């Protein structure tokens, strides 16, 4: 009788040890997988801080603006729109950003600022929900205003070396997304050669 009970206890000990061993292996594997995951990208480096918020919007540029904000806005400088040249955009400061361009299939170095800073300069009217962005070739996309305000969605205005962004590289301005946003935002939203941003 004791021999049978002892044998059963011995078997139970082996089962418990086997389960503990399996748990250790699973934890080790999980830890190894976690350490193999890429580290989150650092936030964009601040190359130049934004200018202090001015009391008034900038004057309309004499030449062709780099970007024009229209629609449901309350801050304008020409014909019910907010027209901005390079000097006006530079007031938002400059961030250095490295992004994975889904169309170029490569890592790109760019400079610019968070799109929400431009949006807040235009002072959207109460109830505005969308940015309707149109490119020089009439390609159009919609961005949710709440996403623009909450996420690292950037307006690139310069190359990684600080030169004005040429049209052939997506200039004069283009929308890019920070690392980690790819699962939420379609590559179709990476619009370049921007002409107008309409607040709706």
Order of alpha helices (4+ residues) and beta strands (2+ residues): alpha-beta-beta-beta-alpha-beta-beta-alpha-beta-beta-alpha-beta-beta-beta
